[in-house]
Amino acid sequence: MRQLHIIPDRKRIEETLELAEEYHAVFEYNDFFHPAVLDDKKRIDELVSFYIKQPRDRSRDTMHGAFLDITIHSEDSMIRQVSGHRIRQSMDIARDMGLRGVVFHTGRLSGFRDERYIENWLNTNEAFFGGLLQAYPEQQIYMENMFDEAPDILARLAKRMAHEPRFGVCLDYAHASVTGIAGEQWVEALAPYIRHMHINDNDKTNDLHQELGTGRIDWQAFDRQMRRFQVETSVLIEMKDLGRQRRSMEYLKNNNLYPYGKA
């Protein structure tokens, strides 16, 4: 399903609604992942109430779940407990708002490829998120590459979870672009499992969240990869400023780049 997403700006909600309507975009909420918000039930309720009051359908929307210091695969039981609590808070919000899915990060130690650590990460994530899907039958879960140095371990988890139609990969193409591994390798490895994407531009060294076409990422190559590997998925223009969102969507549209153009 090709569907553009943008991050809503609460302070400019009318302009956000107009922009979304103009480009047939839906929302991905970035309001709920910070610990200071998750610690404040009143603040959560205010945010949820604000968005529910907006005159629009939320059933295709997504949100970014808790990710700061989240380590459900930790060998420390207290860290596992708090990490699980934060993740369930995210899922509760998504359920209450009637959202399609929630994005979480892998939380892996980048470059640490000890097989015992990797196997524990795989086993813990498979069990935890498998159970979470059963507890929240209306939501999907997308696992995003963050500091992952290569796509292979995330692909191993996605393959294990392939029997779960509501679990998939959120490929952050910008994160992938700073690893030194070609974007084509990331897309090829994860293509069967990609259910959502994040895109923005950068200098291929730092995660800068620039508007599309202003950095060094080759978006023509990105387009070819998406079509070659027949990826059909929703795509978040991951930047907050409405002007940069508009210019990025125009860049894709004017250059007939994915998700625009023929399937």
N, C-alpha and C positions, 0 to 999 in steps of 0.2 A: 504494500500500500504506500504510494507516494503521497506524502503530506508534509507541507512545510510547517514548522513550529517557530514561534518567537517567544522571547522572555518578556512578560508583561511588565510595564512600569506603572506601579500603583499611583504615583503622583501625577501621571499623565494618562490616566486610564481611558479617557475619551479618545485621545489620539491613538492609543494602543488598539482600541477596539476598531477604529477606522482603518488603521494600517492592516490589521488582521483580516478585515472584511475585503479590503482592496486586493490583497494577495492570496485570499482563500487560505489563510494560515490559522493555526490553532496555537494554544499556549503550552509552554513548559515553565512551571513555576519554580523560581529560585529563592523563594521567601522562607523556606522551612528547613533548610539543612543546618543552619548555624546553631551551636549549642545554646547560645543566649536566648534564642527563640524557643527551642525545644524545652528549656527550663521554665518557660513562662506560659502556663496554660491559658491565662487570660489573653496573652498576645496571640497565641495560636487561634483561639476562638474568634478574635477580632479579624484576623487575616482570612480565615475560612469564611466568616460571615460576609466580609467585603467582597470576596470573589464570587460567592454563591449569589449575591444580589445583582451581579452583572447580567444583563439580558443576552445570554449566549449559551450554547450547548457545550458542556464540559466533557462529554463522553469520549472525545478523541484527544483530550489534553493529557499531558504527562507532568511529572514533577521530578526534581532532583532530590533524592533522599539524603539522609545523613551520611557524611563520608569523612569528616574530620576526626582522625584518630580511631576510626572504626576498624576493629580487628577481631572478627568473630572466630578466626582460626588461632587466636592466641592460646598459648599453653597456660596462661594465667586465668583462672576461673573468674576472677572479678572483672577482668577486662572483657572476657567473653560475655559476661552477664550484662555489663553496661552497653556493649556494642549491640547485643541483641535487643535490648530495650530501646535504643535509639532507632534501630531499623524498624521495629514494630511501631514506634511512634510515627515514623514516616508512612508506613502502610495504613495506619489508622486515619491519618489525614487524607490520604488518597482515597480511601474507602468513603470517608465522610463527604468528600467533594465529588465523588462519582467519577474519578479519573481513570483513564485507560491503563496507565502504567507508571512505574517508579524506576528511576535510574540509581544504581548503587555502583561504587567503585570496587575494584578487585582487592585493594588493600594489601597487595603483596609487597615484600621487600624487593625493590628493583635490583636485578642482577644476582640475587641470592638463589642459586639453582641447586642447592643441596636436595637430593631426591627425597629424603625423609620429610623435609620442610614442604616440598611441593606436594607430596602425597597427602600430607596432613591438610594442606590448603584445599586440595581437591575434595577429599573426603568430607571435610567440615562444611565447605560451601555446598556441596551436593546435598548433604543431609539437611542443613539449615534452610536453604532456599526451597528445597522440595517440600519441607514442612510448612514453610511460609506460604507457598502457593495454595496449599490445601486450606490454610486458615483464612486466606483472602481470595475467594474463588472468582471475584469479579475483576481483579487487577492482574496486570502483567508485570514482570520483573526483567529489567535490562541490566546486564553487568558491563560496566564501562572500563576500558583500559585507561589507566592513569599513568603511573610510573613504570608500567610494564615495558621491559626492554625488547620484547619480541612477542608475536601473537600466539606462539605454540601452546603455552600453558592455559591461556584463556580458551583456546580452541579445544583443548582436552576436556575442560569443564563443560563447555557447550555441547560437546559430543556426548558426554555422559548424561547431560540433561535433555538430549534431543527428543526424548519421549514426552517431555513437558512442553506442550505447544505455547504456554504462556511465559516461558523463560527464553531469553535470547540475549544476544550481544548488543550493546550500544557501542559501535565503533566510533571513537573520537579520532577523526582523521588528523586533526591538528596535533594531538598527543603523539600519534603514530609518526608524524612527520619529523619529530625532534629526536627519534631513536637512531637514525642513521640507516634503518632498514627501509627499503623502498615501499611506498604506499601500495604498490601492486602486490607485494608479498603479504601485507596485512589483509588486503581485501580478499585475495585468493584463499588464505588460510581460514578466514572467518565468514566468508560469503554465505555458506549454508545456514549460518546461525544469526546473521545480522537482522535485528528487528527494529533498530532505531540507530540514528547517527547524530553526532555533533560535528559541526564544521565551523571553522573560522580560520583566519590567516595568521602566519607568523614568519620569523626569519629562519625557520628550520633548525633553530638552536634553543629558543626560549618559547614558552607557551604564552603568547602575547594577546590573544583574542582580538586581533585586528579584523577590520572589515575585509571581506573577500576582494581579492585583486590588488591589495596593497602590500602584500608580503611576498615571500618566495615560493609558496606552494604552487605547484603546477596544476591548475584546475582543469585544463584540457586533459591532462593525464588522468586526473581523478574521474572525469566524465567517461573516458574510455574504459577505465577499470570497472566502473559501476555497470556499464553496459556489457562489457565482455563477460563478467561473472554473473550477470543477470540478477543484480541486487535490486529488489523492490522494497523500499522501506521509507519510514518517516525520517525527516531531517530537521534538526534544530539549527537555526542560525544563531550560534552561541555567542551573543554579545548583548549588552543591556541597552545601549543608546538607540533610540528609535531611528535617528538619522542613519546610523551605521547599519541598522537592520534593513532599512529601505534600500540603501545603496548596494548592500550585499545581494538582496533579492533581485534588484535590477541588473546587477552584474551577471547573475545566473541566467536570468531571463533573456537579456540582450545577447548573451553569448550562447544561448540554447544549451546550457549545461544542466546536468542532472541536479534536481529532479525534473527539470523542464525537458521538452523534446520527446521524441518517440521512445517507447519502452524497448 
